Amino acid sequence: MGALRPAALALAALLGVSSAVLKVQVGMGSVFSVEGQRAVLPAWYSTRSQKKPYVTWLLKKEDADPFQILTYLDGMVKVEETELKPRVGFLHPILTHNISVFINSTREQDSGQYMCTVNVADDVFSMGKNVGIINLTVLVPPATPSCHLHGHPTAGANVTLSCASEKGKPSPTYQWQRMAPTQQVFFPPAQDLLKGTLKLTNLSLDMAGLYVCVAENRAGAAECSIVLEVHSSSTKAVIAGAVLGSLGALITILFFTQRVIGYRRKKRDGQEEVANEIKEDAIAPKTPSWGRNTALDTISKTSTLSSITSPRDRPPRLSPLPDTYRGPPSSHPAARTTRPCPPSSAQNGTSLPPDPLPTPGSLPPAALARAGAIPVMVPAQSRAGSLV
């Protein structure tokens, strides 16, 4: 037998057929893993050579060129600088011909096409037989969905319950159900399994209860719930009446408040107008100049004194004397030239003497009366200036 083997090898060499056959095999073409768990890519090779192989693992993602992640050469393992470096490695020693790899704590971005190639120095292989391909898909369980109510849950109305999960691979499906005591499962067309909506029409009081939505895919499931409370139309009317009553009371309070403010403002403005009128009427009289002894000064003084004298303090008007009356000549020089003095107040208790006789050169009382002057009784004075 030993002598026949070299002859057979020589014959095979002459015929161009290699005595060693290299072949790579994979356990499965597709591998699924849940995010966060460990994934194993099974692969092995067969050969009759006893030399160490050269093994390479590559990863090809969508719209990207393949890149090396792991190699075995001359008995040394090398992990390439990629995001998989701290999580990837050979599952068994290479000499066992098992070249399977593991990936710990898988992530969604680890999904892609993994290729392994094997080469042996003295081995001949057919094209494509030394390559193994495995597709890895990392599944992501649905995130906790959110449940919402759209519409007003009153008797006879229509509402829609919605359920949506922000994360999940593959996309989750949704299933609504009402829990005990009245348990019920809903199917299309009442609910949309892909969009996660449930339409409830013509609500009644017995449709109230706890509704639960379950989001589910191959990686797992998650759920959310919502409590549906159906209100009767009478309750709605009571609420509307209370709101309208509150608005009416508020409007009434605002109206009366505005009226009170307007009344107080009008009263204050009236008081200010009366005060302004009093200030305008109270004009201080000018001090007359008594040194002048002309006819015009006499008329001006008389008019001024009569205008500032109140009706209570004004002396009785005297009838003018006839033009022919001149009176007896005074023997005393002071009697001939008497100066006008300011009128005294009747409240002092002093008697008012009759008008003095007109001095030479002055106008007679009749002429003053025709000019519009008002006679004023001026008390007599002594030389010292005191009243007599």
HURA-V372587 format. One record per backbone hydrogen bond with DSSP energy under -0.5 kcal/mol. CO is the residue of the C=O (numbers start at 1). NH is the residue of the N-H. Records with the same first field share a line. If there is no record, write none. Layout:
CO = NH / NH
//
This chain:
1 = 5
2 = 6
3 = 7
4 = 8
5 = 9
6 = 10
7 = 11
8 = 12
9 = 13
10 = 14
11 = 15
12 = 16 / 17
13 = 16
20 = 124
23 = 46
25 = 44
29 = 135
31 = 137
33 = 139
34 = 37
37 = 106
39 = 103
40 = 42
41 = 101
42 = 27
43 = 99 / 100
44 = 25
46 = 23
53 = 55
54 = 119
55 = 72
56 = 117
57 = 69 / 70
58 = 115
59 = 67
60 = 113
61 = 64
67 = 59
69 = 80
70 = 57
71 = 78
72 = 55
73 = 76
76 = 73
78 = 71 / 80
80 = 82
82 = 85
84 = 87 / 88
85 = 88
87 = 104
89 = 102
93 = 96 / 98
94 = 97
97 = 45 / 99
100 = 91 / 92
101 = 41
102 = 89
103 = 39
106 = 36
107 = 110
108 = 111
112 = 114 / 136
113 = 60
114 = 134
115 = 58
116 = 132
117 = 56
119 = 54
120 = 123
124 = 22
126 = 129 / 130
128 = 131
129 = 24
130 = 118
132 = 116
134 = 114 / 136
135 = 31
136 = 112
137 = 33 / 139
139 = 35
140 = 169
146 = 164
148 = 162
149 = 151
150 = 160
151 = 153
152 = 154
153 = 231
154 = 157
157 = 203
159 = 200
160 = 150
161 = 198
162 = 148
164 = 146
167 = 143
169 = 140
173 = 216
175 = 214
176 = 186
177 = 212
178 = 184
179 = 182
181 = 183
184 = 178
187 = 190 / 191
190 = 199
191 = 193
192 = 196 / 197
193 = 174
196 = 163
197 = 192
198 = 161 / 200
199 = 201
200 = 159
203 = 156
204 = 207
205 = 208
209 = 211 / 228
210 = 179
211 = 226
212 = 177
213 = 215 / 224
214 = 175
215 = 222
216 = 173
217 = 220
220 = 217
222 = 215
224 = 213
226 = 211 / 228
227 = 229
228 = 209 / 230
229 = 231
231 = 155
232 = 236
233 = 237
234 = 238
235 = 239
236 = 240
237 = 241
238 = 242
239 = 243
240 = 244
241 = 245
242 = 246
243 = 247
244 = 248
245 = 249
246 = 250
247 = 251
248 = 252
249 = 253
250 = 254
251 = 255
252 = 256
253 = 257
254 = 258
255 = 259
256 = 260
257 = 261
258 = 262
259 = 263
260 = 264
261 = 265
262 = 266
263 = 267
264 = 268
265 = 269
266 = 270
267 = 271
268 = 272
269 = 273
270 = 274
271 = 275
272 = 276
273 = 277
274 = 278
275 = 279
276 = 280
277 = 281
278 = 282
281 = 283
282 = 284
288 = 290
289 = 292
294 = 298
295 = 299
296 = 300
297 = 301
298 = 302
299 = 303
300 = 304
301 = 305
302 = 306
303 = 307
304 = 308
305 = 309
310 = 314
322 = 325
332 = 335 / 336
333 = 336 / 337
336 = 338
345 = 348
346 = 349
351 = 353
359 = 362
364 = 368
365 = 369
366 = 370
367 = 371
368 = 373
369 = 372
376 = 378
380 = 388
382 = 385
386 = 382
//
